[in-house]
Amino acid sequence: MYLKPCIIFTLIMEDDKIYFDLQRVPLASERNEKRQRRRKTFLIFLLCLILFVLGGLLGYFIYGRLHRTYEVDTIDVLGEIEYDMDNYWLYSSDYDNLIEVLEDKAYYGMTSFDYDPYTQYMSEQEMLEFSTSINMDYVGIGVEYSNADGSAIVKRVFKNSPAEKAGILPGDIIVAVDGVSIQGFDHDQIREKVLGEKGTKVTISLERTGTSIDVDCIRDSIYNTAHTYEDDGHLILELSSFGNTTADEISTYLDEYTDRDELIIDLRDDTGGYQNSVKEVCGLFVGNDKVYLKQKDSKGKETVDYTRANKVYDNFKKIVIIINENTASAAEVFALCLKEIHPNTTIVGTTSFGKGVIQTNRALSNGGILKLTAYYWYSPSGKSIHEVGIKPDVEVMMPQIAYEHYYELYDDESYGLDTVSEACRISQLSLELLGYDISRTDGYFDSNFENALMQFKKDNNIDGSAILDSDTYSSIISSAVRELATNLSKDTQLNKAKEVLDNN
């Protein structure tokens, strides 16, 4: 049935006049249709608004992924630099991800302060290498070497290591790895060539007193932060760092010496490590729950830390600790702890480095680490050694050659009578250590040095005239390093430590 709309007449009387107000009243179906049209209009508007917002967010996300800080280009100088470098720098195409490189450089810069060389940004890979250097846990051959001006001189061969089994000696000069010359390589490049998978072979080419030698080493896991040996009836414990396994390593060695009452602890060149490690190592010698460290943060809040150990070696009634200018950080904490708590501890050597601050590691969202200086530390009695070091009870130096920097003598470089050179000075000090008659060590090539040089060549089957050339120089340096590492009678600091024990 078709329904017509109805008309409503409204009668209005005003001033004796009659008006008719006509109002059309829509049907229910028409009212629903209007409501639906309004609803559709609203939904279309809402949909357009949502699409607009989503489009903006999507564009922001895509653009932000490609240029992570560009959203603040107009107000953030770092963002402006990134944008300009990425778009206009001549060499930007040389990098797969220039923005990441630039941001890393910014992180390094933000954490660089002359008065705080310990706070620093470290990438994920750098943190891994830093941890490995402390824990000494890696797969390699087990040598410590100095790398200066292209010369990699073996300073130490770890006990029971692949290098020791292969016959590598202190003083050997590494010249090639797997047939590849390392001439001009830095420390990291040499390390990368030597390290590898466990059980694999690596060929190390060496120079040893004028002789070329190739040795094959089978790479193995290296865990070597502690080592013990005996000399002249004295027990010596060497600590190269304070890593995660150091306390356990020490226990493995000292369990064999519970009948001994004297111990020399060699902390020379030990640059520290982890606080938890030094807590455990201190506990091995002074017992549990002893204050070994106090610290103060940036707000002045003071805290105290206590020793923790599974066992105590209280059989060692007399202890002598050897330190030098490279003994630092956790090693200094340990030395002061024993000095102040152990009833009979003497420190021998030269003044330590003087690192009296502690760093904490803060994880970053990019996988890197902020190594942050967070505390001053103090000895159990409240003493700070920051920037002054630990002064030994008995001061004694090593032979002068031990403090010298070995630089490279080039193939076309040589010196003879009446010349003056740094190579001649280093050679004079080295030959003096080796027992040759040397009258001066100022680098002047006199007749006395000429005679000593010729005698050295004769003793080591080196042909040639009385000329200091690169081959002869390398042989002299190699012999001196080996002498310092293997001839304990030349270790003046160790000999003094033994003397102190004998006289106490």
C-alpha positions as CSV (number, residue, x, y, z in Angstrom):
1,M,0.0,0.0,0.0
2,Y,1.4,3.4,-0.9
3,L,1.4,5.9,1.9
4,K,1.4,9.6,1.2
5,P,3.0,12.0,3.6
6,C,0.5,13.9,5.7
7,I,0.3,17.6,6.2
8,I,-0.2,19.0,9.7
9,F,-2.0,22.3,9.9
10,T,-1.2,24.4,13.0
11,L,-3.7,27.1,13.7
12,I,-2.2,30.2,15.2
13,M,-4.2,33.2,16.3
14,E,-2.3,36.5,16.8
15,D,-3.9,40.0,17.0
16,D,-7.2,38.6,15.9
17,K,-5.6,37.2,12.7
18,I,-5.4,33.6,11.8
19,Y,-2.2,32.1,10.4
20,F,-1.6,28.6,9.2
21,D,1.8,26.9,9.9
22,L,2.3,24.0,7.6
23,Q,4.8,21.3,8.7
24,R,5.5,18.3,6.6
25,V,6.0,15.2,8.7
26,P,8.3,12.5,7.0
27,L,7.5,8.9,7.1
28,A,9.7,6.4,9.2
29,S,11.4,5.0,6.0
30,E,12.5,8.5,5.0
31,R,13.8,9.2,8.5
32,N,15.9,5.9,8.4
33,E,17.2,6.8,4.9
34,K,18.5,10.2,6.2
35,R,20.1,8.6,9.2
36,Q,21.9,6.1,6.9
37,R,23.2,8.9,4.7
38,R,24.5,10.8,7.6
39,R,26.1,7.6,9.0
40,K,27.8,6.8,5.6
41,T,29.1,10.4,5.4
42,F,30.6,10.1,8.9
43,L,32.1,6.7,8.1
44,I,33.7,7.9,4.9
45,F,35.2,10.9,6.8
46,L,36.5,8.6,9.5
47,L,38.0,6.2,7.0
48,C,39.8,9.1,5.2
49,L,41.1,10.3,8.5
50,I,42.4,6.9,9.5
51,L,44.0,6.4,6.1
52,F,45.7,9.8,6.4
53,V,47.1,9.0,9.8
54,L,48.3,5.5,8.7
55,G,49.9,7.0,5.7
56,G,51.8,9.5,7.7
57,L,52.9,6.9,10.2
58,L,54.0,4.5,7.4
59,G,56.0,7.3,5.7
60,Y,57.6,8.2,9.0
61,F,58.5,4.6,9.7
62,I,60.0,4.0,6.2
63,Y,61.9,7.3,6.2
64,G,63.0,6.8,9.8
65,R,64.4,3.4,9.0
66,L,66.5,4.8,6.1
67,H,67.5,8.0,7.9
68,R,67.0,7.4,11.6
69,T,67.7,10.9,12.9
70,Y,66.6,12.9,9.9
71,E,63.2,13.7,11.5
72,V,65.0,16.4,13.4
73,D,67.2,17.6,10.5
74,T,66.1,21.2,10.9
75,I,66.8,21.4,14.7
76,D,69.3,18.7,15.4
77,V,72.8,19.3,14.2
78,L,73.7,15.6,14.3
79,G,70.7,14.9,12.1
80,E,71.8,17.7,9.7
81,I,75.3,16.3,9.5
82,E,74.0,12.8,8.8
83,Y,71.7,14.0,6.1
84,D,74.4,16.1,4.4
85,M,77.1,13.4,4.6
86,D,74.7,10.7,3.3
87,N,73.5,12.8,0.4
88,Y,76.4,15.0,-0.6
89,W,79.6,13.6,0.7
90,L,81.9,12.5,-2.1
91,Y,82.8,9.2,-0.4
92,S,79.4,8.2,1.0
93,S,79.1,5.4,-1.6
94,D,82.2,3.8,-0.1
95,Y,80.1,2.7,2.9
96,D,77.3,0.1,3.0
97,N,75.7,1.9,6.0
98,L,77.2,5.3,6.4
99,I,74.6,6.4,9.0
100,E,75.7,3.6,11.3
101,V,79.4,4.5,10.9
102,L,78.6,8.2,11.6
103,E,76.6,7.4,14.7
104,D,79.4,5.1,16.0
105,K,81.8,7.9,15.6
106,A,79.5,10.2,17.5
107,Y,79.2,7.7,20.3
108,Y,83.0,7.5,20.6
109,G,83.3,11.2,20.6
110,M,80.6,11.7,23.3
111,T,82.4,9.4,25.7
112,S,85.9,10.8,25.1
113,F,87.4,12.9,27.9
114,D,91.1,13.7,28.5
115,Y,90.7,13.4,32.3
116,D,88.7,10.2,32.1
117,P,90.4,7.8,29.6
118,Y,88.4,4.8,31.0
119,T,84.8,5.9,30.0
120,Q,84.2,4.8,26.5
121,Y,81.7,3.5,24.0
122,M,82.4,0.0,22.8
123,S,80.7,-1.8,19.9
124,E,79.5,-5.3,20.4
125,Q,82.6,-6.7,18.8
126,E,84.9,-4.5,20.8
127,M,83.2,-5.6,24.0
128,L,83.7,-9.2,23.0
129,E,87.4,-8.6,22.4
130,F,87.8,-6.7,25.6
131,S,86.2,-9.6,27.6
132,T,88.5,-12.1,25.9
133,S,91.6,-10.0,26.7
134,I,90.7,-10.1,30.4
135,N,89.6,-13.7,30.6
136,M,92.3,-14.9,28.3
137,D,89.8,-17.4,26.9
138,Y,90.3,-17.8,23.2
139,V,91.3,-20.3,20.6
140,G,94.9,-19.7,19.6
141,I,98.5,-20.7,20.2
142,G,99.2,-19.2,23.6
143,V,101.8,-16.4,23.2
144,E,102.2,-12.9,24.4
145,Y,104.0,-10.6,22.1
146,S,104.9,-6.9,21.7
147,N,104.1,-5.3,18.4
148,A,106.2,-2.1,17.7
149,D,106.9,-0.6,14.3
150,G,106.2,-3.8,12.4
151,S,108.1,-6.2,14.7
152,A,106.1,-8.9,16.6
153,I,108.5,-10.1,19.3
154,V,107.4,-13.0,21.5
155,K,107.6,-12.0,25.1
156,R,106.0,-14.9,26.8
157,V,104.9,-18.5,25.9
158,F,102.1,-19.9,28.1
159,K,102.7,-23.1,29.8
160,N,101.3,-26.3,28.1
161,S,100.1,-24.1,25.2
162,P,100.3,-25.1,21.5
163,A,103.1,-22.6,21.1
164,E,105.2,-24.2,23.9
165,K,104.5,-27.7,22.4
166,A,105.7,-26.5,19.0
167,G,108.9,-25.1,20.4
168,I,108.3,-21.3,20.2
169,L,110.5,-19.4,22.6
170,P,110.5,-15.9,24.1
171,G,112.5,-13.6,21.9
172,D,111.4,-15.2,18.6
173,I,110.3,-12.7,16.0
174,I,107.1,-13.6,14.2
175,V,107.5,-12.7,10.5
176,A,104.7,-14.5,8.8
177,V,101.5,-16.5,9.6
178,D,100.5,-19.3,7.1
179,G,102.9,-17.9,4.6
180,V,101.6,-14.3,4.8
181,S,104.1,-11.7,5.9
182,I,102.9,-9.6,8.8
183,Q,105.2,-6.8,8.0
184,G,103.4,-3.6,8.9
185,F,100.5,-5.4,10.6
186,D,99.1,-3.9,13.7
187,H,98.3,-6.0,16.8
188,D,94.7,-6.7,15.8
189,Q,95.7,-7.8,12.3
190,I,98.3,-10.2,13.7
191,R,95.8,-11.5,16.2
192,E,93.2,-12.1,13.5
193,K,95.7,-14.2,11.5
194,V,96.8,-16.3,14.5
195,L,93.4,-17.1,16.1
196,G,91.1,-19.7,14.5
197,E,89.0,-22.8,15.1
198,K,90.1,-25.3,17.7
199,G,92.0,-28.2,16.2
200,T,93.1,-26.3,13.1
201,K,96.8,-25.9,12.1
202,V,98.6,-22.6,11.7
203,T,102.1,-22.2,10.5
204,I,104.2,-19.5,12.3
205,S,107.3,-18.3,10.6
206,L,110.0,-17.1,13.0
207,E,113.4,-15.4,13.1
208,R,115.6,-16.7,15.9
209,T,119.1,-15.2,16.2
210,G,119.5,-14.9,12.5
211,T,117.9,-18.2,11.6
212,S,114.5,-18.6,9.9
213,I,112.2,-21.3,11.4
214,D,108.7,-22.5,10.5
215,V,106.7,-24.2,13.2
216,D,103.2,-25.8,13.0
217,C,100.8,-25.1,15.9
218,I,97.5,-26.8,16.5
219,R,95.1,-24.2,17.8
220,D,93.5,-24.9,21.2
221,S,91.5,-23.2,23.9
222,I,93.7,-20.9,26.0
223,Y,92.7,-20.2,29.6
224,N,95.8,-18.6,31.2
225,T,95.3,-15.8,33.7
226,A,97.3,-17.6,36.4
227,H,100.5,-19.7,36.4
228,T,102.9,-21.0,39.1
229,Y,106.5,-22.1,38.9
230,E,109.4,-22.7,41.3
231,D,112.9,-21.0,41.3
232,D,115.7,-21.5,43.8
233,G,113.2,-23.2,46.1
234,H,110.7,-20.3,46.0
235,L,107.1,-20.6,44.8
236,I,106.0,-17.9,42.4
237,L,102.4,-17.2,41.3
238,E,102.0,-15.1,38.2
239,L,98.7,-13.3,37.6
240,S,98.3,-11.7,34.2
241,S,94.7,-10.5,34.8
242,F,91.6,-11.0,37.0
243,G,89.2,-12.8,34.8
244,N,86.1,-15.0,35.4
245,T,88.2,-18.2,36.0
246,T,91.2,-16.7,37.8
247,A,90.3,-17.8,41.3
248,D,89.7,-21.4,40.1
249,E,93.0,-21.4,38.2
250,I,94.8,-20.3,41.3
251,S,93.2,-23.0,43.3
252,T,94.2,-25.6,40.8
253,Y,97.8,-24.6,41.3
254,L,97.9,-23.9,45.0
255,D,96.2,-27.1,46.0
256,E,99.5,-28.7,45.3
257,Y,101.4,-26.4,47.7
258,T,99.4,-26.5,50.9
259,D,102.6,-27.5,52.7
260,R,104.4,-24.3,51.8
261,D,104.4,-21.2,53.9
262,E,106.0,-18.6,51.6
263,L,104.7,-17.3,48.3
264,I,105.8,-14.7,45.7
265,I,102.9,-13.2,43.8
266,D,104.0,-11.5,40.5
267,L,101.5,-8.8,39.4
268,R,103.8,-7.1,36.9
269,D,102.0,-5.9,33.8
270,D,98.7,-7.1,35.3
271,T,96.3,-4.4,34.2
272,G,93.3,-5.6,36.2
273,G,90.0,-7.1,35.4
274,Y,86.7,-7.8,37.0
275,Q,85.6,-6.7,40.5
276,N,84.0,-10.1,41.3
277,S,87.2,-11.8,40.4
278,V,89.4,-9.7,42.7
279,K,86.8,-10.3,45.4
280,E,87.3,-14.0,45.1
281,V,91.1,-13.9,44.7
282,C,91.5,-11.7,47.8
283,G,89.3,-14.2,49.7
284,L,91.7,-17.0,48.9
285,F,94.4,-15.3,51.0
286,V,92.6,-13.3,53.7
287,G,89.4,-15.3,54.2
288,N,85.7,-14.7,53.7
289,D,83.7,-11.6,54.7
290,K,86.7,-9.3,55.0
291,V,86.5,-5.7,53.7
292,Y,88.7,-5.6,50.6
293,L,87.3,-2.6,48.9
294,K,85.4,0.6,49.6
295,Q,83.9,2.8,46.9
296,K,82.1,6.2,46.5
297,D,79.8,7.1,43.6
298,S,79.1,10.5,41.9
299,K,76.6,11.4,44.7
300,G,79.1,10.8,47.4
301,K,77.4,7.6,48.6
302,E,79.8,5.1,50.1
303,T,79.5,1.4,49.9
304,V,81.7,-1.5,51.2
305,D,82.4,-4.8,49.5
306,Y,83.5,-8.0,51.2
307,T,85.7,-11.0,50.1
308,R,84.2,-14.3,49.0
309,A,86.0,-17.6,48.5
310,N,85.3,-21.3,48.6
311,K,88.6,-21.9,50.3
312,V,91.4,-20.1,52.1
313,Y,95.2,-20.7,51.7
314,D,96.2,-19.5,55.1
315,N,99.3,-21.7,55.0
316,F,101.1,-18.9,53.3
317,K,102.5,-17.0,56.3
318,K,104.9,-14.7,54.3
319,I,103.9,-13.2,51.0
320,V,105.9,-10.9,48.7
321,I,104.1,-9.1,45.9
322,I,106.0,-7.8,42.8
323,I,104.5,-4.7,41.1
324,N,105.6,-2.4,38.3
325,E,104.4,0.7,36.5
326,N,101.9,-1.4,34.5
327,T,100.2,-3.0,37.6
328,A,96.8,-1.4,37.6
329,S,93.2,-1.4,38.7
330,A,92.0,-4.8,40.1
331,A,95.7,-5.8,40.6
332,E,96.2,-2.7,42.7
333,V,93.1,-3.5,44.7
334,F,94.5,-7.0,45.4
335,A,97.9,-5.7,46.3
336,L,96.6,-3.2,48.8
337,C,94.1,-5.7,50.3
338,L,96.9,-8.1,51.1
339,K,99.2,-5.4,52.3
340,E,96.6,-4.1,54.8
341,I,94.9,-7.3,55.9
342,H,97.5,-10.2,55.5
343,P,99.8,-10.2,58.6
344,N,103.1,-10.5,56.6
345,T,103.0,-9.0,53.1
346,T,105.8,-7.0,51.5
347,I,105.6,-5.2,48.2
348,V,108.6,-5.0,45.9
349,G,109.2,-3.3,42.5
350,T,108.3,0.1,41.1
351,T,105.4,2.4,41.8
352,S,102.2,1.0,40.2
353,F,100.0,2.7,37.6
354,G,97.5,4.4,39.9
355,K,94.0,3.6,38.6
356,G,91.7,4.4,41.5
357,V,88.4,4.3,39.7
358,I,85.9,1.6,38.8
359,Q,83.9,1.2,35.6
360,T,80.5,-0.4,35.1
361,N,79.1,-1.6,31.8
362,R,75.8,-0.3,30.6
363,A,74.1,-2.3,27.8
364,L,72.9,-0.2,24.9
365,S,70.0,-0.9,22.5
366,N,72.3,-1.2,19.5
367,G,74.2,-4.1,21.1
368,G,77.1,-1.9,22.2
369,I,78.3,-1.1,25.7
370,L,78.9,2.1,27.6
371,K,81.9,1.5,29.8
372,L,81.3,4.2,32.4
373,T,83.5,5.4,35.2
374,A,81.1,5.2,38.2
375,Y,83.1,5.0,41.4
376,Y,86.3,5.9,43.2
377,W,87.7,3.0,45.1
378,Y,89.6,2.9,48.4
379,S,91.6,0.3,50.3
380,P,90.2,-1.4,53.4
381,S,91.7,1.4,55.5
382,G,90.3,4.1,53.2
383,K,93.4,4.8,51.2
384,S,93.2,6.1,47.6
385,I,96.0,5.5,45.0
386,H,94.3,7.3,42.1
387,E,96.9,8.9,39.9
388,V,99.7,8.3,42.5
389,G,99.9,4.5,42.5
390,I,101.2,2.1,45.1
391,K,104.7,2.9,46.3
392,P,106.5,-0.4,47.0
393,D,108.1,-1.2,50.4
394,V,111.3,-2.1,48.6
395,E,111.9,-0.3,45.3
396,V,114.0,-2.0,42.6
397,M,114.2,-1.4,38.8
398,M,114.6,-4.0,36.1
399,P,117.6,-3.7,33.7
400,Q,117.3,-0.6,31.5
401,I,116.6,-2.5,28.3
402,A,113.4,-3.8,29.8
403,Y,112.0,-0.2,29.6
404,E,113.0,0.5,26.0
405,H,110.8,0.6,22.9
406,Y,112.0,-1.6,20.1
407,Y,111.6,0.1,16.8
408,E,112.2,-1.4,13.4
409,L,115.5,-1.0,11.6
410,Y,114.8,-1.0,7.8
411,D,116.6,-3.3,5.4
412,D,118.6,-0.4,3.8
413,E,119.5,1.1,7.1
414,S,122.9,0.4,8.7
415,Y,125.4,2.0,11.0
416,G,129.2,1.8,11.5
417,L,132.1,3.3,13.4
418,D,131.6,6.9,14.6
419,T,127.9,7.1,13.9
420,V,125.1,7.8,16.3
421,S,121.7,6.2,16.3
422,E,118.8,5.0,18.4
423,A,119.4,1.5,17.0
424,C,123.0,1.6,18.3
425,R,121.8,2.7,21.8
426,I,119.2,-0.1,22.0
427,S,121.9,-2.6,20.8
428,Q,124.4,-1.4,23.4
429,L,121.8,-1.9,26.2
430,S,120.9,-5.3,24.9
431,L,124.5,-6.5,24.6
432,E,125.2,-5.2,28.1
433,L,122.4,-7.4,29.4
434,L,123.8,-10.3,27.4
435,G,127.1,-9.9,29.2
436,Y,129.2,-8.3,26.5
437,D,131.8,-5.6,27.4
438,I,130.0,-2.3,26.8
439,S,131.6,1.0,27.8
440,R,128.8,3.4,26.8
441,T,125.1,3.2,26.1
442,D,124.4,6.6,24.6
443,G,124.1,5.4,21.0
444,Y,127.6,6.4,19.8
445,F,129.2,3.7,17.8
446,D,132.7,3.5,19.2
447,S,135.5,0.9,18.9
448,N,134.4,-0.8,22.1
449,F,130.9,-1.4,20.7
450,E,132.4,-2.5,17.4
451,N,134.4,-5.2,19.2
452,A,131.3,-6.3,21.1
453,L,129.2,-6.4,17.9
454,M,131.8,-8.6,16.2
455,Q,131.9,-10.9,19.2
456,F,128.1,-11.3,19.1
457,K,128.2,-12.1,15.4
458,K,130.9,-14.7,16.0
459,D,129.0,-16.3,18.9
460,N,125.8,-16.5,16.9
461,N,127.4,-17.6,13.5
462,I,126.4,-14.4,11.8
463,D,128.7,-13.4,8.9
464,G,129.6,-9.9,8.0
465,S,131.7,-6.9,8.9
466,A,131.4,-4.7,12.0
467,I,128.2,-3.0,10.7
468,L,124.9,-2.8,12.6
469,D,122.4,-3.8,9.9
470,S,118.7,-4.8,10.2
471,D,119.5,-8.6,10.4
472,T,122.1,-8.1,13.2
473,Y,119.9,-5.7,15.0
474,S,116.9,-8.1,15.0
475,S,119.1,-10.9,16.3
476,I,120.4,-8.7,19.2
477,I,116.9,-7.7,20.2
478,S,115.6,-11.3,20.0
479,S,118.5,-12.5,22.2
480,A,117.9,-9.8,24.8
481,V,114.1,-10.5,25.0
482,R,114.8,-14.2,25.4
483,E,117.4,-13.5,28.1
484,L,115.0,-11.4,30.1
485,A,112.2,-14.0,29.8
486,T,114.2,-17.1,30.5
487,N,117.3,-16.2,32.5
488,L,115.8,-15.5,35.9
489,S,119.1,-14.3,37.3
490,K,118.6,-11.1,35.2
491,D,115.2,-10.5,36.8
492,T,116.3,-8.0,39.4
493,Q,112.8,-7.5,40.9
494,L,112.2,-11.3,41.3
495,N,115.6,-11.7,42.9
496,K,114.9,-8.9,45.3
497,A,111.5,-10.6,46.2
498,K,113.4,-13.9,46.9
499,E,115.9,-12.0,49.0
500,V,113.1,-10.3,51.1
501,L,111.6,-13.7,51.8
502,D,114.9,-15.2,52.8
503,N,115.7,-12.3,55.2
504,N,112.3,-12.2,56.9
